[in-house]
Amino acid sequence: GIQVEQSPPDLILQEGANSTLRCNFSDSVNNLQWFHQNPWGQLINLFYIPSGTKQNGRLSATTVATERYSLLYISSSQTTDSGVYFCAVEVKRTGTASKLTFGTGTRLQVTL
Amino acid sequence: EAQVTQNPRYLITVTGKKLTVTCSQNMNHEYMSWYRQDPGLGLRQIYYSMNVEVTDKGDVPEGYKVSRKEKRNFPLILESPSPNQTSLYFCASSFLQGGTEAFFGQGTRLTVV
């Protein structure tokens, strides 16, 4: 099946710093989403981004589908950004929806 | 507001006592699925449904049942829970057309003692 690798696995930032998280995948995809899992375990949708670039406040994401990677940028980080960030992909095939395959995540800790 | 609602959020139960985790979505999505999340194993799909009365096994279906009698609801049933089913569970939904955005519920943290 498709392989989804995220880097770095762990990241510690001081509040106000910027960071880039990377997601590499091994096959063509229909769908790519970024999630933030907060300390209470909730999965928060950040971006639906099968291709192109999107921005939402301090966060932005870029997916280059032809090169099979996606980047999540966090600027001016805040302590509330702490948690685990997941990239998830849906393998490209004709027809109906299929499962999302999740990466192993990047654990981010933002300190004061 | 578009959302996927799971209940309960937290549950502690004993081995062998049947339980149901409910999932409901208000976006008229055809495709619904259940995932479990375990340390070191990530999120894995348990069951999925492409529409009413159409369900199929995912990657880790053993010990679980599902039903899809109505489009909006997709309950997860544990007939005889065991401690190895202690996990964080998520329900998700999307349109049937491949490549559409998936929405996740808030999660259900289940402990089986």
Interface residues (C-beta under 8 A of the other chain):
Chain A: N30 N31 Q33 F35 G41 Q42 L43 N45 Y48 P50 F86 A88 E90 K92 R93 T94 G95 T96 A97 S98 K99 L100 F102 G103 T104 G105
Chain B: Y31 S33 G42 L43 Q45 Y48 M50 G58 D59 L88 F90 A92 S94 F95 L96 Q97 G98 G99 T100 E101 A102 F103 F104 Q106 G107 R109
